[in-house]
C-alpha cells in the first residue's frame, strides 16, 4: 500500500495550448527509483534534515 500512497502519481494531460483535456495518466516509478527514495527517506528519518544526501 505504501507504493500506491507515496510513489504513484497521476497527471492531467494537456493539449497543445496547455489546456486540460480531462484525461489523466498514472505514472509508476521504476524499481531502482523506488528503492532509492525508500533509502533516502529512511536516512532522513534516522539522521534528520539538513544533510546533503545526493552528493
C-alpha positions, 0 to 999 in steps of 0.5 A, spaced: 500 500 500 505 504 501 507 504 493 500 506 491 500 512 497 507 515 496 510 513 489 504 513 484 502 519 481 497 521 476 497 527 471 492 531 467 494 531 460 494 537 456 493 539 449 497 543 445 495 550 448 496 547 455 489 546 456 486 540 460 483 535 456 480 531 462 484 525 461 489 523 466 495 518 466 498 514 472 505 514 472 509 508 476 516 509 478 521 504 476 524 499 481 531 502 482 527 509 483 523 506 488 528 503 492 532 509 492 527 514 495 525 508 500 533 509 502 533 516 502 527 517 506 529 512 511 536 516 512 532 522 513 528 519 518 534 516 522 539 522 521 534 528 520 534 534 515 539 538 513 544 533 510 546 533 503 544 526 501 545 526 493 552 528 493 
